[in-house]
Amino acid sequence: MLEVAIMIEGQEGIDWPRWKRIVRIVEDSGYAGLFRSDNFPNMRTDSYRDGLELWASLAWLADNTERIKFGPLVSPVSFRHPVISAWQASSVDNLAGGRLRLGMGAGWQEWEHDTFGFDLLDTDNRFRHFEEGLEVVTRLLRSEEPVSFDGEFYRLRDAMLKPRSPQTVGIPIVIGGNGPRRTLPLAVRYADEWNAVFLTLDLFSERNARLDGLLREAVRRPGEVRRTLMTRAIFGRTEADVDRKLDGAPREELDAAIIAGTADEFVERLGRLSEAGVERVMLQWLEVDDIVSLEALAQF
């Protein structure tokens, strides 16, 4: 059965009152989970918007919810040291009783790296950096014994982190992205979950089949890697409500991956995604103050 979760862009005006309100609605309305981006506060029209730091917000969520899954989509190794990320993740998951999914990425947004003083690196080095970060995190989170590692970017010497996650096999690692040449092979090697991003049904099916083939080549069963999708959601209780949110943009001109409409449209589109192999969809919800619609969508 398809799980439906919500995804919030944490850098887009999310302060504590908004975050706490969204967490409560997602927990109480029956959604499967709440995920959020990991970016620095964003600038709009010459002023910065609120943007809660990732792990501070997730620690509050962990201690104030009982059932929803949660995590970053995704946390970049380009400005997060993997040892610290693993330590934070282990501590927060311990607090949550084992509900965290650790989404990791290479980093991509040039503006935030330039602004806050981090080197994004060129694409090849960025992915080498990312792969080493994944190696460090998975060793620290999955091994019950101290681990060592000698890499180009990171080193470990008989390292171990406590408290541990209560999850038997450790915190699931989520790798987000659509790239067939770099991202999917990394998902084969390290991921418990592959999260596609803004893919149409046809493209998801193509990448999904490719991932199956790569897993078989690596002697992993396709079922070992969960398949999820993050895509934009524009939901209205009425057609007029949808049109208002689109602000005059014709629906036929929207990106085909976007789900826009009333409940009937959402039920139909989500059903097709489930048939294509999506196991959880994270609906990117940008209207963070439209709590009434967020509650209404959960009823279908």
Long-range contacts (C-beta under 8 A, 24 or more apart in sequence): 1-274, 2-270, 2-271, 2-273, 2-274, 2-278, 2-279, 2-280, 2-281, 3-32, 3-33, 3-279, 3-280, 3-281, 4-31, 4-32, 4-270, 4-280, 4-281, 4-283, 4-298, 5-31, 5-32, 5-33, 5-34, 5-35, 5-68, 5-69, 5-280, 5-281, 5-282, 5-283, 6-31, 6-33, 6-34, 6-35, 6-282, 6-283, 6-285, 6-294, 7-34, 7-35, 7-36, 7-37, 7-73, 7-230, 7-282, 7-283, 7-284, 7-285, 8-34, 8-35, 8-36, 8-37, 8-284, 8-285, 8-288, 9-36, 9-37, 9-39, 9-284, 9-286, 10-36, 10-37, 10-38, 10-39, 10-51, 10-52, 10-54, 10-57, 11-37, 11-39, 11-40, 11-41, 11-42, 11-49, 11-51, 12-42, 12-49, 12-51, 12-286, 12-288, 13-49, 13-50, 13-51, 13-288, 14-50, 14-51, 14-52, 14-57, 14-288, 15-50, 15-52, 16-52, 18-50, 18-288, 18-289, 19-52, 19-57, 19-60, 20-60, 20-64, 21-291, 22-288, 22-291, 22-294, 23-60, 23-61, 23-64, 23-65, 24-64, 25-291, 25-294, 25-295, 26-68, 26-294, 27-65, 27-66, 27-67, 27-68, 29-294, 29-295, 29-298, 30-298, 31-68, 31-298, 32-68, 32-69, 32-280, 33-68, 33-69, 33-70, 33-71, 33-101, 33-280, 33-282, 34-61, 34-68, 34-69, 34-70, 35-70, 35-71, 35-72, 35-73, 35-101, 35-103, 35-230, 35-282, 36-72, 36-73, 37-72, 37-73, 37-74, 38-72, 38-73, 38-74, 38-75, 38-76, 38-80, 39-109, 39-112, 40-112, 40-115, 40-116, 42-112, 43-111, 43-115, 55-88, 55-92, 58-92, 58-100, 59-91, 59-92, 59-95, 61-96, 62-92, 62-93, 62-95, 62-96, 62-99, 62-100, 63-95, 63-96, 65-96, 65-99, 67-99, 68-99, 69-99, 69-100, 69-101, 70-96, 70-99, 70-100, 70-101, 71-100, 71-101, 71-102, 71-103, 71-174, 72-102, 72-103, 72-104, 73-103, 73-174, 73-176, 73-195, 73-230, 73-282, 74-103, 74-104, 74-105, 74-174, 74-175, 74-176, 74-195, 75-102, 75-103, 75-104, 75-105, 76-104, 76-105, 76-106, 76-107, 76-108, 77-104, 77-105, 77-106, 77-107, 77-129, 77-130, 77-133, 77-134, 78-106, 78-107, 78-113, 78-118, 78-119, 78-120, 78-121, 78-126, 78-129, 78-130, 79-107, 79-112, 79-113, 79-116, 79-118, 82-132, 82-133, 82-134, 82-136, 82-137, 82-140, 82-154, 83-136, 83-140, 83-154, 83-156, 83-159, 85-133, 85-137, 86-136, 86-137, 86-140, 86-141, 86-161, 87-140, 87-161, 89-137, 89-141, 89-165, 89-171, 90-140, 90-141, 90-161, 90-162, 90-163, 90-164, 90-165, 90-171, 91-163, 93-165, 93-166, 93-167, 93-171, 94-163, 94-164, 94-165, 94-166, 97-166, 98-165, 98-166, 98-167, 100-165, 100-171, 101-171, 101-172, 101-174, 101-193, 102-137, 102-141, 102-171, 102-172, 102-173, 102-174, 103-174, 103-175, 103-176, 103-195, 104-130, 104-133, 104-134, 104-137, 104-173, 104-174, 104-175, 104-176, 105-130, 105-175, 105-176, 105-177, 106-130, 106-177, 127-182, 127-186, 128-152, 128-153, 129-153, 130-186, 131-186, 134-173, 134-175, 134-186, 134-189, 134-190, 135-190, 137-173, 138-173, 138-190, 141-165, 141-170, 141-171, 141-173, 142-169, 142-170, 172-226, 174-228, 176-230, 178-203, 178-207, 180-207, 180-210, 184-210, 184-211, 184-214, 185-214, 187-211, 187-225, 188-214, 188-215, 188-218, 188-220, 188-225, 189-218, 191-225, 192-224, 192-225, 192-226, 193-225, 193-226, 193-227, 193-228, 194-225, 194-226, 194-227, 194-228, 195-228, 195-229, 195-230, 195-282, 196-227, 196-228, 196-229, 196-230, 196-278, 197-229, 197-230, 197-231, 198-230, 198-231, 198-232, 198-255, 198-257, 198-258, 199-229, 199-231, 199-257, 200-256, 200-257, 201-272, 201-273, 201-276, 204-229, 204-273, 204-276, 204-277, 204-278, 205-276, 205-277, 208-276, 208-277, 226-279, 226-280, 227-277, 227-278, 227-279, 228-278, 228-279, 228-280, 228-281, 228-282, 229-273, 229-278, 229-280, 229-281, 229-282, 230-281, 230-282, 230-284, 231-257, 231-258, 231-259, 231-281, 231-282, 231-283, 231-284, 232-257, 232-258, 232-259, 232-283, 232-284, 232-286, 233-258, 233-259, 233-260, 233-266, 233-283, 233-284, 233-285, 233-297, 234-258, 234-259, 234-260, 234-261, 235-259, 235-260, 235-261, 235-262, 235-263, 235-266, 235-293, 235-296, 235-297, 236-261, 236-262, 236-293, 237-262, 237-263, 237-292, 237-293, 237-296, 238-262, 241-293, 245-287, 259-283, 263-296, 263-297, 263-299, 263-300, 266-297, 266-300, 267-300
